């Protein structure tokens, strides 16, 4: 045992590691956000991508020096109120927000399942798209928000635990989703290939690693697909078929509307490909809205 380990006043290396992880995490989240996403003018050329430190400080109502120290892994105290403000400024999704509070060694005072990037305007857009099914997905295929039609495209998505509202998780582990995806084999192969390509930018992020480990442990089918090491870039649109237990076969064109310049979070809309699908979708809408 080293002499440092025997000294009662030896610094806690775990705290130092955690502070450095927090600093790296904040920088990575700051650099992915375009100024216009948070209501700032795009401006001219920037030396670094994303927001500047002083912009994060301003939007979070904290001092620039204090925030700079936070990104420099200084040993400073941070309140849960400030962490909450930073999480909102950086548009953290629920998994990222949880990770922020863990790294800061603080308890989240409001561990809700709302995602800061899902604005009231975006929620209204989802609602007004009905009777078209629509949702917002991130790069991990987490379903961040959805309208009632998407929520009943397969079964009742509201009844699923929050951590299970992920398209890959449902497609590989839910019997209802496995039966509803008509072209399931091709869809799963494509999803895994895109997830692997996207993960190249997120290999050190706990939310991504946690989902990957969870899928590998739960589904031998996913593990086999993962071991093929196939990669694919996100598509702009395509077609998909669902077998809905209440109204039958639904044929859709789906369209991605990207909400982030790095092709991560997107609004996905489903448009009927044929008249029978349009009629069945209207019936499903009537059933859903009737309660």
C-alpha positions in Angstrom: 0.0 0.0 0.0 1.4 3.4 -0.9 2.2 6.1 1.7 -0.4 8.4 0.0 -3.1 5.8 0.7 -2.2 5.8 4.4 -2.4 9.6 4.8 -5.9 10.8 6.0 -5.5 14.0 4.1 -4.7 12.3 0.7 -6.8 13.8 -2.1 -9.8 11.7 -3.3 -8.8 10.6 -6.8 -12.3 9.5 -7.6 -13.6 13.1 -7.1 -10.9 14.4 -9.4 -11.8 11.8 -12.1 -15.5 12.7 -11.7 -14.7 16.4 -12.1 -12.7 15.8 -15.3 -15.5 13.6 -16.7 -18.0 16.4 -15.9 -15.8 19.0 -17.6 -15.4 16.8 -20.7 -19.2 16.1 -20.8 -20.1 19.8 -20.5 -17.7 20.7 -23.3 -19.0 18.0 -25.6 -22.7 19.0 -25.0 -21.9 22.7 -25.5 -20.0 22.1 -28.8 -22.9 20.2 -30.4 -25.5 23.1 -30.0 -25.9 25.7 -32.8 -26.5 29.2 -31.5 -29.9 29.5 -33.3 -31.1 26.4 -31.4 -31.2 28.4 -28.2 -32.4 31.7 -29.7 -29.0 33.3 -30.3 -28.0 34.8 -33.7 -25.8 32.5 -35.8 -23.2 35.3 -36.1 -20.0 35.0 -38.1 -17.2 32.5 -38.1 -16.5 30.8 -34.8 -13.2 29.3 -33.6 -14.9 26.4 -32.0 -18.2 24.6 -32.9 -21.3 25.2 -30.9 -21.9 27.6 -28.1 -19.2 29.7 -26.4 -18.7 29.3 -22.6 -19.9 32.8 -22.0 -23.1 32.1 -23.9 -23.8 29.0 -21.8 -23.1 31.1 -18.7 -25.4 33.9 -19.9 -28.3 31.6 -20.8 -27.9 29.7 -17.5 -27.7 32.9 -15.4 -24.3 32.0 -13.9 -20.9 33.8 -13.9 -18.6 33.2 -16.8 -15.6 32.7 -14.6 -17.5 30.2 -12.5 -18.7 28.2 -15.5 -15.2 28.3 -17.0 -13.9 26.8 -13.8 -16.5 24.1 -14.0 -15.2 23.1 -17.5 -11.7 23.3 -16.2 -12.5 20.6 -13.6 -11.8 23.0 -10.7 -12.9 21.8 -7.2 -15.9 24.1 -6.8 -19.4 23.6 -5.3 -22.3 23.6 -7.7 -26.0 23.8 -6.6 -28.8 21.7 -8.0 -30.5 24.9 -9.2 -27.5 25.8 -11.4 -27.2 22.2 -12.7 -30.9 22.4 -13.7 -30.3 25.7 -15.5 -27.3 24.3 -17.4 -29.2 21.1 -18.3 -31.9 23.2 -19.9 -29.5 25.5 -21.7 -27.6 22.5 -23.2 -30.9 20.9 -24.2 -30.0 17.7 -22.4 -32.3 14.7 -22.9 -33.4 12.8 -19.7 -30.5 10.3 -19.9 -27.9 13.1 -20.3 -29.5 15.2 -17.5 -29.3 12.2 -15.2 -25.6 11.7 -16.1 -24.9 15.4 -15.5 -26.2 15.2 -11.9 -24.3 12.0 -11.2 -21.0 13.5 -12.4 -21.7 16.6 -10.3 -22.4 14.4 -7.2 -25.8 15.9 -6.7 -29.4 14.6 -6.6 -31.7 15.7 -9.3 -34.5 17.7 -7.7 -36.9 17.1 -10.6 -36.0 13.9 -12.3 -38.9 14.1 -14.8 -38.9 12.6 -18.2 -39.3 15.8 -20.1 -36.6 16.5 -22.7 -35.4 20.2 -22.9 -35.1 20.0 -26.7 -38.8 19.2 -27.0 -40.2 22.7 -27.0 -43.9 23.6 -26.7 -43.9 24.6 -30.3 -42.6 21.1 -31.3 -45.2 19.4 -29.2 -48.0 21.4 -30.8 -46.6 20.4 -34.2 -46.7 16.8 -33.3 -50.4 17.1 -32.1 -51.4 19.0 -35.2 -49.9 16.4 -37.5 -52.7 14.0 -36.5 -54.1 11.8 -37.9 -50.5 11.3 -39.2 -48.4 9.3 -36.7 -45.3 11.4 -35.8 -42.5 11.2 -33.2 -39.2 12.7 -32.3 -36.2 10.3 -32.1 -32.6 10.9 -31.1 -29.5 9.2 -32.5 -30.0 6.3 -30.0 -33.5 5.7 -31.3 -35.0 6.9 -28.0 -38.5 8.1 -28.5 -38.4 11.6 -27.0 -41.9 12.7 -27.8 -44.8 11.4 -29.9 -48.4 12.1 -30.8 -51.4 9.9 -30.0 -51.4 8.1 -33.3 -47.7 7.1 -33.1 -48.3 6.1 -29.5 -50.9 3.5 -30.7 -49.2 2.5 -34.0 -48.3 -0.8 -32.4 -49.6 -0.9 -28.8 -49.9 1.6 -26.0 -46.5 3.3 -25.8 -47.6 5.3 -22.8 -47.9 2.0 -20.9 -44.2 1.2 -21.5 -41.6 2.2 -18.9 -39.8 5.4 -19.9 -36.5 3.5 -20.3 -38.1 1.1 -22.7 -39.4 3.7 -25.1 -36.6 3.1 -27.6 -37.3 1.7 -31.1 -34.4 -0.7 -31.1 -35.2 -2.0 -27.6 -38.9 -2.5 -28.5 -38.1 -4.1 -31.9 -35.7 -6.6 -30.3 -37.4 -7.4 -27.0 -41.2 -6.6 -27.3 -43.4 -9.5 -28.7 -46.0 -6.9 -29.8 -43.4 -4.9 -31.8 -41.8 -8.0 -33.2 -45.2 -9.1 -34.6 -46.2 -5.6 -35.8 -43.0 -4.9 -37.9 -43.9 -6.6 -41.2 -40.4 -6.2 -42.6 -38.7 -6.8 -39.3 -35.5 -8.4 -40.4 -34.5 -5.7 -42.8 -35.6 -3.0 -40.4 -33.5 -4.4 -37.5 -30.4 -4.8 -39.7 -30.7 -1.2 -40.9 -31.2 0.1 -37.3 -28.2 -1.7 -35.9 -26.0 -0.5 -38.8 -27.0 3.1 -38.3 -26.7 2.8 -34.5 -23.1 1.5 -34.9 -22.2 4.3 -37.3 -23.7 7.0 -35.0 -22.0 5.5 -31.9 -18.6 6.4 -33.4 -19.2 9.9 -32.1 -20.5 8.8 -28.7 -18.3 5.8 -27.7 -17.5 7.2 -24.3 -21.0 8.4 -23.4 -22.7 6.4 -20.6 -26.2 6.6 -22.2 -25.0 5.1 -25.4 -22.9 2.4 -23.6 -25.7 1.6 -21.3 -28.2 1.0 -24.2 -25.7 -1.1 -26.1 -24.9 -3.3 -23.0 -28.6 -3.7 -22.2 -29.4 -4.8 -25.7 -26.5 -7.2 -25.9 -27.5 -8.8 -22.6 -31.2 -9.0 -23.5 -31.2 -10.1 -27.1 -29.0 -12.7 -28.8 -30.5 -11.5 -32.1 -29.1 -8.0 -31.4 -25.7 -9.5 -30.4 -25.5 -11.4 -33.7 -26.3 -8.3 -35.7 -23.9 -6.2 -33.7 -21.1 -8.7 -34.3 -21.5 -8.3 -38.1 -20.0 -4.8 -37.8 -22.2 -3.3 -40.5 -22.5 0.5 -40.7 -25.0 2.7 -42.6 -25.7 6.4 -42.7 -29.1 7.8 -41.6 -31.7 7.8 -44.4 -33.7 10.9 -45.3 -36.9 8.9 -46.0 -38.2 5.5 -46.9 -41.1 3.1 -46.4 -42.3 1.0 -43.5 -45.1 -1.4 -42.9 -46.9 -2.1 -39.6 -49.5 -4.7 -38.8 -51.7 -3.0 -36.3 -53.8 -5.3 -34.2 -56.9 -3.0 -34.3 -57.1 -2.0 -37.9 -54.7 -4.2 -39.9 -51.9 -3.5 -42.4 -50.6 0.0 -42.6 -48.2 1.0 -45.4 -46.3 4.3 -44.9 -43.8 6.6 -46.4 -41.7 8.0 -43.5 -39.9 11.3 -43.7 -37.1 12.7 -41.4 -37.0 16.3 -40.6 -33.7 16.9 -38.9 -33.7 19.1 -35.7 -30.0 19.1 -35.2 -27.2 19.8 -37.7 -25.3 16.6 -36.8 -28.2 14.3 -38.0 -29.0 13.1 -34.5 -32.5 14.2 -33.3 -35.2 14.2 -35.9 -39.0 14.6 -36.3 -40.3 11.5 -38.1 -43.7 11.6 -39.9 -45.6 8.7 -41.4 -47.7 9.3 -44.5 -50.1 6.7 -45.9 -48.9 5.0 -49.1 -52.3 3.9 -50.3 -56.0 4.5 -49.9 -56.6 1.4 -47.7 -53.9 2.6 -45.3 -55.5 6.1 -45.2 -58.9 4.6 -44.4 -57.4 2.4 -41.7 -55.5 5.2 -40.2 -58.7 7.3 -40.0 -60.3 4.4 -38.1 -57.4 4.1 -35.8 -57.5 7.9 -35.1 -61.2 7.6 -34.3 -60.6 4.7 -31.9 -57.7 6.5 -30.2 -59.5 9.8 -29.8 -62.6 8.1 -28.5 -60.6 6.9 -25.6 
